[in-house]
Protein backbone atom coordinates (compact mmCIF):
# COMPACT_ATOMS: atom_id res chain seq x y z
CA UNK A 1 0.00 0.00 0.00
CA UNK A 2 2.87 2.39 0.73
CA UNK A 3 4.41 1.70 -2.68
CA UNK A 4 1.06 2.35 -4.28
CA UNK A 5 1.09 5.81 -2.73
CA UNK A 6 4.17 6.97 -4.68
CA UNK A 7 2.05 8.19 -7.57
CA UNK A 8 -0.09 10.12 -5.12
CA UNK A 9 2.96 11.82 -3.63
CA UNK A 10 4.35 12.81 -7.01
CA UNK A 11 1.04 14.48 -7.84
CA UNK A 12 0.96 16.34 -4.53
CA UNK A 13 4.46 17.78 -5.13
CA UNK A 14 3.00 19.73 -8.03
CA UNK A 15 0.05 20.98 -6.05
CA UNK A 16 1.78 23.71 -4.05
CA UNK A 17 1.60 26.18 -6.94
CA UNK A 18 -1.97 25.18 -7.87
CA UNK A 19 -3.92 25.73 -4.66
CA UNK A 20 -6.63 28.18 -5.70
CA UNK A 21 -7.68 30.89 -3.28
CA UNK A 22 -11.13 32.10 -4.21
CA UNK A 23 -11.57 35.88 -4.61
CA UNK A 24 -12.79 37.91 -1.70
CA UNK A 25 -12.29 37.48 2.05
CA UNK A 26 -15.30 37.17 4.28
CA UNK A 27 -15.40 39.19 7.47
CA UNK A 28 -16.02 37.22 10.64
CA UNK A 29 -19.75 37.99 10.68
CA UNK A 30 -20.40 37.50 6.94
CA UNK A 31 -21.37 34.48 4.88
CA UNK A 32 -20.43 34.61 1.21
CA UNK A 33 -21.52 32.04 -1.36
CA UNK A 34 -19.73 31.40 -4.66
CA UNK A 35 -21.89 29.32 -7.05
CA UNK A 36 -19.92 26.84 -9.17
CA UNK A 37 -20.81 25.66 -12.65
CA UNK A 38 -18.86 22.42 -12.22
CA UNK A 39 -17.18 20.55 -9.37
CA UNK A 40 -14.94 17.70 -10.51
CA UNK A 41 -13.07 15.44 -8.10
CA UNK A 42 -9.53 15.00 -9.44
CA UNK A 43 -8.28 12.72 -6.69
CA UNK A 44 -9.53 11.36 -3.37
CA UNK A 45 -8.15 9.01 -0.73
CA UNK A 46 -9.24 7.77 2.69
CA UNK A 47 -7.03 6.81 5.61
CA UNK A 48 -6.92 6.46 9.39
CA UNK A 49 -4.88 8.66 11.74
CA UNK A 50 -4.02 7.82 15.34
CA UNK A 51 -3.24 10.13 18.28
CA UNK A 52 0.47 10.54 18.85
CA UNK A 53 1.53 9.39 22.30
CA UNK A 54 2.77 12.22 24.47
CA UNK A 55 1.43 14.97 22.19
CA UNK A 56 -1.41 16.11 24.48
CA UNK A 57 -1.38 19.86 25.04
CA UNK A 58 -1.60 20.42 28.77
CA UNK A 59 -2.86 23.98 28.30
CA UNK A 60 -6.22 22.67 27.08
CA UNK A 61 -8.60 21.30 29.71
CA UNK A 62 -10.28 17.97 28.98
CA UNK A 63 -12.47 17.62 32.06
CA UNK A 64 -15.66 18.99 30.48
CA UNK A 65 -15.39 16.44 27.65
CA UNK A 66 -14.80 13.36 29.81
CA UNK A 67 -18.37 12.00 29.59
CA UNK A 68 -18.39 12.12 25.79
CA UNK A 69 -14.79 11.23 25.03
CA UNK A 70 -13.66 9.21 28.06
CA UNK A 71 -10.77 11.66 28.47
CA UNK A 72 -8.93 10.07 25.55
CA UNK A 73 -8.43 11.07 21.94
CA UNK A 74 -9.93 8.70 19.40
CA UNK A 75 -8.50 7.58 16.05
CA UNK A 76 -9.90 9.66 13.19
CA UNK A 77 -10.95 8.72 9.68
CA UNK A 78 -9.84 11.19 7.01
CA UNK A 79 -11.06 11.79 3.46
CA UNK A 80 -8.58 13.96 1.53
CA UNK A 81 -8.43 15.01 -2.08
CA UNK A 82 -8.30 17.54 -4.87
CA UNK A 83 -11.19 19.17 -6.72
CA UNK A 84 -11.33 21.28 -9.86
CA UNK A 85 -13.87 24.07 -9.46
CA UNK A 86 -15.27 25.93 -12.46
CA UNK A 87 -17.18 29.11 -11.69
CA UNK A 88 -20.02 30.62 -13.68
CA UNK A 89 -17.54 32.55 -15.84
CA UNK A 90 -15.88 29.24 -16.80
CA UNK A 91 -12.75 30.09 -14.81
CA UNK A 92 -11.19 26.91 -13.35
CA UNK A 93 -9.36 26.66 -10.04
CA UNK A 94 -7.88 23.84 -8.00
CA UNK A 95 -8.65 23.25 -4.32
CA UNK A 96 -7.70 20.59 -1.80
CA UNK A 97 -10.41 19.33 0.55
CA UNK A 98 -10.43 17.40 3.80
CA UNK A 99 -13.10 15.69 5.90
CA UNK A 100 -12.37 14.33 9.38
CA UNK A 101 -14.62 12.15 11.54
CA UNK A 102 -14.31 10.02 14.67
CA UNK A 103 -17.35 7.98 13.69
CA UNK A 104 -19.92 10.23 15.32
CA UNK A 105 -18.74 13.83 14.85
CA UNK A 106 -17.34 15.44 11.71
CA UNK A 107 -15.49 18.55 10.51
CA UNK A 108 -14.36 19.52 7.01
CA UNK A 109 -12.92 22.36 4.97
CA UNK A 110 -11.12 23.57 1.86
CA UNK A 111 -7.50 24.60 1.48
CA UNK A 112 -6.48 28.06 2.60
CA UNK A 113 -2.73 27.91 1.99
CA UNK A 114 0.01 25.40 1.29
CA UNK A 115 3.35 24.68 -0.23
CA UNK A 116 6.32 22.33 -0.51
CA UNK A 117 8.67 21.32 2.32
CA UNK A 118 12.40 21.46 1.48
CA UNK A 119 15.35 19.62 2.99
CA UNK A 120 18.76 21.21 3.66
CA UNK A 121 19.79 20.73 0.03
CA UNK A 122 16.64 22.51 -1.14
CA UNK A 123 15.06 19.34 -2.51
CA UNK A 124 11.31 18.94 -2.09
CA UNK A 125 10.71 16.34 0.61
CA UNK A 126 7.13 17.05 1.54
CA UNK A 127 4.00 19.13 1.27
CA UNK A 128 2.03 21.07 3.87
CA UNK A 129 -1.56 22.27 3.47
CA UNK A 130 -3.68 24.35 5.82
CA UNK A 131 -7.44 23.88 5.57
CA UNK A 132 -10.00 26.19 7.15
CA UNK A 133 -13.41 24.92 8.24
CA UNK A 134 -15.07 28.24 7.43
CA UNK A 135 -14.50 27.58 3.74
CA UNK A 136 -16.24 24.50 2.38
CA UNK A 137 -18.34 22.99 -0.38
CA UNK A 138 -22.10 23.07 0.15
CA UNK A 139 -24.02 21.56 -2.75
CA UNK A 140 -22.68 23.20 -5.91
CA UNK A 141 -21.24 26.25 -4.17
CA UNK A 142 -18.18 27.26 -2.19
CA UNK A 143 -19.25 28.95 1.04
CA UNK A 144 -17.10 31.16 3.25
CA UNK A 145 -18.42 31.69 6.76
CA UNK A 146 -15.97 32.45 9.58
CA UNK A 147 -18.58 33.29 12.22
CA UNK A 148 -17.61 30.16 14.20
CA UNK A 149 -13.99 31.26 14.52
CA UNK A 150 -10.77 30.42 12.70
CA UNK A 151 -10.52 26.63 12.84
CA UNK A 152 -7.68 25.12 10.85
CA UNK A 153 -6.51 21.64 9.92
CA UNK A 154 -2.82 21.27 9.04
CA UNK A 155 -2.01 18.23 6.90
CA UNK A 156 1.74 17.55 6.48
CA UNK A 157 3.16 14.89 4.14
CA UNK A 158 6.84 13.90 4.10
CA UNK A 159 8.61 11.48 1.76
CA UNK A 160 12.09 10.16 1.02
CA UNK A 161 14.45 10.61 -1.95
CA UNK A 162 12.50 8.02 -3.94
CA UNK A 163 9.09 9.52 -3.28
CA UNK A 164 8.09 6.93 -0.70
CA UNK A 165 5.93 8.40 2.09
CA UNK A 166 7.68 8.45 5.44
CA UNK A 167 5.52 10.49 7.80
CA UNK A 168 2.06 12.06 7.41
CA UNK A 169 0.60 14.09 10.28
CA UNK A 170 -2.49 16.18 11.05
CA UNK A 171 -2.88 18.96 13.61
CA UNK A 172 -5.86 21.14 14.52
CA UNK A 173 -6.00 24.72 15.79
CA UNK A 174 -8.78 27.09 16.84
CA UNK A 175 -8.75 30.70 17.99
CA UNK A 176 -11.64 29.94 20.37
CA UNK A 177 -14.07 32.36 18.72
CA UNK A 178 -17.68 31.24 18.20
CA UNK A 179 -19.95 28.71 19.85
CA UNK A 180 -18.37 25.93 21.91
CA UNK A 181 -17.42 22.93 19.78
CA UNK A 182 -16.36 19.99 22.01
CA UNK A 183 -15.39 17.80 19.06
CA UNK A 184 -13.04 20.30 17.44
CA UNK A 185 -11.71 21.39 20.84
CA UNK A 186 -10.79 17.79 21.55
CA UNK A 187 -9.01 17.53 18.19
CA UNK A 188 -6.81 20.51 19.07
CA UNK A 189 -5.46 18.72 22.15
CA UNK A 190 -3.53 16.06 20.24
CA UNK A 191 -1.41 15.65 17.11
CA UNK A 192 -2.29 12.73 14.85
CA UNK A 193 -0.13 10.44 12.70
CA UNK A 194 -1.54 8.70 9.65
CA UNK A 195 -1.19 4.96 9.32
CA UNK A 196 0.22 4.81 5.79
CA UNK A 197 -0.95 1.22 5.34
CA UNK A 198 -4.58 2.43 5.54
CA UNK A 199 -4.37 4.76 2.51
CA UNK A 200 -7.13 3.81 0.09
CA UNK A 201 -7.88 5.57 -3.19
CA UNK A 202 -11.50 6.65 -3.37
CA UNK A 203 -13.35 8.78 -5.90
CA UNK A 204 -16.34 9.40 -3.63
CA UNK A 205 -17.81 12.61 -5.03
CA UNK A 206 -20.73 12.99 -2.64
CA UNK A 207 -18.54 12.69 0.45
CA UNK A 208 -16.72 15.85 -0.60
CA UNK A 209 -19.87 17.96 -0.31
CA UNK A 210 -21.11 16.79 3.08
Residue pairs with C-beta under 8 A, 6 or more apart in sequence:
1 196
1 197
1 198
1 199
1 200
2 164
2 165
2 196
2 197
2 199
3 164
4 199
4 201
5 164
5 165
5 196
5 199
6 162
6 163
6 164
6 165
8 43
8 45
8 199
8 201
9 157
9 159
9 163
9 164
9 165
10 163
11 43
11 82
12 127
12 157
13 116
13 124
13 127
15 82
15 94
15 96
15 114
15 127
15 129
16 114
16 115
16 116
16 127
18 94
19 94
19 95
19 96
19 111
19 113
19 114
19 129
20 85
20 93
20 94
20 95
21 112
21 113
22 34
22 93
22 135
22 142
22 144
24 32
24 34
24 144
25 144
26 32
26 134
26 144
26 145
26 146
27 146
28 146
28 147
28 177
29 147
30 144
30 145
30 146
30 147
31 143
31 144
31 145
31 147
32 143
32 144
32 145
33 138
33 141
33 142
33 143
33 144
34 87
34 141
34 142
34 143
34 144
35 87
35 88
35 140
35 141
36 85
36 86
36 87
36 88
36 140
36 141
36 142
37 86
37 87
37 88
37 90
38 84
38 85
38 86
39 83
39 84
39 85
39 86
39 137
39 140
39 208
39 209
40 83
40 84
40 86
41 81
41 82
41 83
41 203
41 204
41 205
41 208
42 81
42 82
42 83
42 84
42 94
43 81
43 82
43 201
44 79
44 80
44 81
44 82
44 201
44 202
44 203
44 204
44 207
44 208
45 79
45 80
45 81
45 199
45 200
45 201
45 202
46 77
46 78
46 79
46 80
46 198
46 199
46 200
46 202
46 204
47 77
47 78
47 80
47 168
47 194
47 195
47 196
47 198
47 199
47 200
48 75
48 76
48 77
48 78
48 194
48 195
48 198
49 75
49 76
49 78
49 168
49 169
49 170
49 192
49 193
49 194
49 195
50 75
50 192
50 193
50 195
51 72
51 73
51 74
51 75
51 190
51 191
51 192
52 169
52 190
52 191
52 192
52 193
55 190
55 191
56 73
56 189
56 190
57 188
57 189
57 190
60 185
60 188
60 189
62 69
62 71
62 186
62 189
63 71
64 182
65 71
65 182
65 185
65 186
68 182
69 182
69 186
73 186
73 187
73 189
73 190
73 192
74 102
74 103
75 102
76 100
76 101
76 102
76 170
76 187
76 192
77 100
77 101
77 102
77 103
78 98
78 99
78 100
78 170
78 194
79 97
79 98
79 99
79 202
79 204
79 207
79 208
80 96
80 97
80 98
80 99
80 155
81 96
81 97
81 208
82 94
82 95
82 96
82 97
83 94
83 95
83 96
83 97
83 137
83 208
84 92
84 93
84 94
85 92
85 93
85 94
85 95
85 142
86 92
86 93
87 93
95 110
95 111
95 142
96 110
96 111
96 114
96 129
96 131
97 108
97 109
97 110
97 111
97 131
97 136
97 137
97 208
98 108
98 109
98 131
98 153
98 155
99 106
99 107
99 108
99 207
99 208
99 210
100 106
100 107
100 108
100 153
100 170
100 187
101 107
102 183
105 183
106 183
107 133
107 151
107 153
107 183
107 184
107 187
108 133
108 136
108 210
109 131
109 132
109 133
109 134
109 135
109 136
109 151
109 152
109 153
110 131
110 132
110 135
110 136
110 137
110 142
111 129
111 130
111 131
112 130
112 131
112 132
112 135
112 152
113 129
113 130
114 127
114 128
114 129
114 130
115 127
115 128
116 124
116 126
116 127
116 128
117 124
117 125
117 126
117 127
117 128
117 156
117 158
118 124
118 125
119 125
123 161
125 158
125 159
125 160
126 156
126 157
126 158
126 159
127 156
127 157
128 154
128 155
128 156
128 157
129 154
129 155
130 152
130 153
130 154
131 152
131 153
131 154
131 155
132 146
132 150
132 151
132 152
132 153
133 148
133 151
133 152
133 153
133 184
134 144
134 145
134 146
134 147
134 148
134 149
134 150
134 151
135 142
135 143
135 144
136 142
136 143
137 143
137 208
137 209
138 209
139 209
147 178
148 177
148 178
148 179
148 181
149 174
149 175
149 176
149 177
149 178
150 174
150 175
150 177
151 172
151 173
151 174
151 175
151 181
151 184
152 172
152 173
152 174
153 170
153 171
153 172
154 170
154 171
154 172
154 173
155 168
155 169
155 170
156 167
156 168
156 169
156 170
156 171
157 165
157 168
158 165
158 166
158 167
158 168
159 165
159 166
160 166
165 196
167 193
168 193
168 194
168 196
169 191
169 192
169 193
169 194
170 191
170 192
170 194
171 191
171 192
172 184
172 187
172 188
173 188
174 181
174 184
174 185
174 188
